[in-house]
Amino acid sequence: MSSAQLSLEEIGKEMCREEWESYTIYSYLASLEKNKENAEKLKRIAEQERKHFEFWRKISRCEPPKVDLKKVKLIAKLLGVQFVLKKMELSEKNAVECYKKIKEMIKDEQLRKELEEILEEEMEHERALMSEVEDPRVKYLGYVALGLADAVVEVTGVHAGFLGATAKHRASGISWSDSGLLRLPLNDRSSLRPS
């Protein structure tokens, strides 16, 4: 259903949920952040998200929803706070686009002015998240993906070669498993040789 078909109150209920969820996540991430400057930045963003919730609460009379942080906690633990912040950056981009559309629906001058302030804060959040210091786990994740892709191509090549040469699925399967197992010790040994 498009935003033009929804009433402002219905949109407000959805925005309440999203803003409260963002507030909860940013507050949680701020509590995990070891860098005091970054923690303060996250607390400031969380407080602004809470203000946005209050704006929508006036319109839709919603209550703070229950937010399940299990997934966020798991991702933060495995991949780090910065990884979750990258996900939140996408959420902020979506919020900016949504607010731009909603702004056109609001006729009341005071509400429109408040919404413009919220829109500016959401764009500030997006800029702040984009400028966050990189976490090595996020920085090198791309390299891990490229390495895995290379491994898949190599193993697939070995498999196809053996299948073409022997025309036997079992031999091809054994070669596939051996290609990875044999390469590890050889690579390790070659790295120890003086150049």
VENZIZI-V753982 format. One record per residue. PSI is psi as a letter, one per 20 degrees, with the letter a starting at -180 (NA if undefined). D_LAST is the distance of its C-alpha to the last C-alpha in Angstrom with 2 decimals. Layout:
psi:PSI d_last:D_LAST
psi:PSI d_last:D_LAST
//
This chain:
psi:p d_last:64.61
psi:r d_last:64.12
psi:h d_last:64.68
psi:h d_last:67.76
psi:i d_last:69.41
psi:q d_last:68.81
psi:r d_last:71.02
psi:h d_last:69.65
psi:g d_last:70.43
psi:g d_last:68.40
psi:g d_last:65.46
psi:h d_last:65.94
psi:g d_last:65.61
psi:g d_last:62.27
psi:h d_last:61.05
psi:g d_last:62.28
psi:g d_last:60.11
psi:g d_last:57.00
psi:h d_last:57.53
psi:h d_last:58.20
psi:g d_last:55.12
psi:g d_last:53.01
psi:g d_last:54.72
psi:g d_last:53.96
psi:g d_last:50.28
psi:h d_last:49.67
psi:g d_last:51.56
psi:g d_last:49.45
psi:h d_last:46.15
psi:h d_last:47.44
psi:h d_last:48.04
psi:h d_last:44.40
psi:p d_last:42.82
psi:h d_last:41.41
psi:o d_last:41.27
psi:h d_last:44.91
psi:g d_last:44.91
psi:h d_last:43.75
psi:g d_last:46.22
psi:h d_last:49.04
psi:g d_last:48.15
psi:h d_last:48.30
psi:g d_last:51.60
psi:g d_last:53.04
psi:g d_last:52.07
psi:g d_last:53.55
psi:h d_last:56.78
psi:h d_last:57.06
psi:h d_last:56.62
psi:h d_last:59.42
psi:g d_last:61.60
psi:g d_last:60.92
psi:g d_last:62.03
psi:h d_last:65.22
psi:g d_last:65.94
psi:h d_last:65.78
psi:h d_last:67.70
psi:h d_last:70.62
psi:g d_last:70.71
psi:i d_last:70.20
psi:l d_last:71.36
psi:r d_last:68.35
psi:q d_last:67.17
psi:p d_last:63.59
psi:r d_last:62.05
psi:p d_last:60.09
psi:p d_last:56.35
psi:o d_last:54.06
psi:j d_last:50.76
psi:g d_last:49.18
psi:g d_last:46.82
psi:g d_last:45.92
psi:g d_last:45.30
psi:g d_last:43.03
psi:g d_last:40.95
psi:h d_last:40.80
psi:g d_last:39.70
psi:g d_last:36.99
psi:i d_last:35.69
psi:r d_last:37.09
psi:h d_last:39.95
psi:h d_last:38.17
psi:g d_last:37.98
psi:h d_last:41.74
psi:h d_last:42.32
psi:h d_last:40.65
psi:g d_last:43.14
psi:h d_last:45.93
psi:g d_last:44.99
psi:h d_last:45.91
psi:g d_last:49.12
psi:h d_last:49.98
psi:g d_last:49.51
psi:h d_last:51.93
psi:g d_last:54.36
psi:g d_last:54.46
psi:g d_last:55.35
psi:g d_last:57.94
psi:h d_last:59.56
psi:g d_last:59.85
psi:g d_last:61.82
psi:h d_last:63.96
psi:h d_last:64.86
psi:h d_last:66.77
psi:h d_last:68.89
psi:p d_last:70.12
psi:h d_last:73.37
psi:p d_last:74.14
psi:g d_last:73.08
psi:g d_last:72.19
psi:h d_last:70.05
psi:g d_last:68.37
psi:g d_last:67.56
psi:g d_last:66.08
psi:h d_last:64.02
psi:h d_last:62.67
psi:g d_last:61.55
psi:g d_last:59.83
psi:g d_last:58.14
psi:g d_last:56.85
psi:h d_last:55.54
psi:h d_last:53.78
psi:h d_last:52.08
psi:g d_last:51.10
psi:g d_last:49.62
psi:g d_last:47.54
psi:g d_last:46.23
psi:g d_last:45.61
psi:h d_last:43.63
psi:h d_last:41.54
psi:j d_last:40.60
psi:q d_last:39.62
psi:p d_last:36.36
psi:p d_last:33.69
psi:p d_last:32.87
psi:h d_last:29.16
psi:h d_last:30.41
psi:g d_last:32.16
psi:g d_last:29.49
psi:j d_last:26.80
psi:h d_last:29.31
psi:h d_last:28.77
psi:h d_last:25.06
psi:g d_last:26.09
psi:g d_last:28.62
psi:g d_last:26.19
psi:g d_last:23.77
psi:h d_last:26.81
psi:g d_last:28.01
psi:g d_last:24.77
psi:g d_last:25.02
psi:g d_last:28.65
psi:g d_last:27.99
psi:g d_last:25.36
psi:h d_last:27.64
psi:h d_last:30.62
psi:g d_last:28.96
psi:g d_last:28.25
psi:g d_last:31.82
psi:h d_last:33.38
psi:g d_last:31.55
psi:h d_last:32.71
psi:g d_last:36.13
psi:h d_last:36.47
psi:h d_last:35.32
psi:h d_last:37.32
psi:k d_last:40.03
psi:p d_last:40.12
psi:h d_last:39.75
psi:g d_last:38.99
psi:h d_last:36.06
psi:g d_last:34.77
psi:g d_last:35.11
psi:g d_last:33.29
psi:h d_last:30.37
psi:g d_last:30.34
psi:h d_last:30.09
psi:h d_last:27.55
psi:h d_last:25.16
psi:g d_last:24.56
psi:h d_last:24.66
psi:h d_last:22.22
psi:h d_last:19.61
psi:g d_last:19.36
psi:h d_last:18.15
psi:g d_last:15.75
psi:g d_last:14.21
psi:g d_last:14.19
psi:g d_last:12.60
psi:h d_last:9.74
psi:i d_last:9.13
psi:i d_last:9.05
psi:p d_last:6.37
psi:q d_last:3.79
psi:NA d_last:0.00
//
